[in-house]
Amino acid sequence: MNLRAQGKRGLARAGIAAAILLCPVQTLLAQDLAPRAYLITPYHSNAVTLTWSFYDGSIDFNGALPSSDATGRYNLSIANYYHSFGVFGRSANFVAVLPYGEGHFQGTVNGAGEHLYRSGLVDSIYRVAINLKGGPAMQPREFVKWHQKILLGVSLKVIAPTGQYDPTKLINWGTNRWSFKPEFGYSQRWGKWILDGYAGVWFFTTNNDYWSRNQYYPGTRSQTQSPMVAFEGHLSYDFKKRGLWVSLDGNFWEGGTTTIAGIENSLTKQQNSRVGATAAIPITHHQSLKFSYNDGAHIQFGGNYQNVSVAWQYAWLGRPK
């Protein structure tokens, strides 16, 4: 093999390393566990949620890199706004999410140790959901008389490239690309029990300026990722006190093979799942707290993290009083 070929292969390995190191944050944001995502609320329901989420764990390279000690420890501060409305007589809602990340990443690749600290805006997330069956758009006086049975709905989640991104650096909070997830959702209630199930597919646009214009790669190059199917399920229970509930959560996703500068690495295909639990506790008429914990159940490639989250929510109808 000539030196030029060796150099190209080395750059390819470095590019794959970047994709792997970035994978934990991007994947966990894309594959969060969200119980009761398709439950409906009356017209003009609003909620502001502030969440602190902490991640701690390792990264499984699945043989894509000669490394076994890569770890990450970081937290996300997340501001979330929810608003419900009606579309052709059906209940619908919109959610906007703005995360900010701060954390440390370290590992050894080919005998060289690396330690990185990053802080900055993470890509923002937007979601629109519309009920198809079982959830008509209702005024509050109608909603209090309504009882859930079977709900079917669809949603579109979009991750926008608004996060901190520098193409000359390996590690960034932003992705410099768009991500789209159309999803179908199901929810059914039996007394105090609710079963939720979601199925969707992630699609990713191309990052056309991926780890470029530096001493390792003076030009520009692209990064693409194949679609990724995702499934999610939740079983929750309502207690007698209104707004108090607990949930068992789980998900599974597969796909997402990464290609950099035209070189695909089949070892980057993801086939992962997470399990966890969530509890919501009302504290006043308008305010509630939510606590959640989840961990990797099976991680073929990507971040194998434990996650603890605490959220405060303020909800109201119409304008806040």
Protein Blocks (a to p, Z undefined) as FASTA:
>chain_A
ZZklmmmmmmmmmmmmmmmmmmmmmmmmmmcccehklbccdehiacddddddddddddde
khmaccfkbccddddddddddddddeehiacddddddddddddddddeehiacddddddd
ddddddddddfbhpacddfklmmmpccfbdcdddddddddfbccdfkbmbdfbloiacdd
ddddddddehjaccddddddddddddfbghehifklmbacddddddddddddddddddfb
ghiacdddddddeejiaceehiacfklpccdddddddddddfbfkbccdddddddfbdfb
dcdddddddddddddehjaZZ
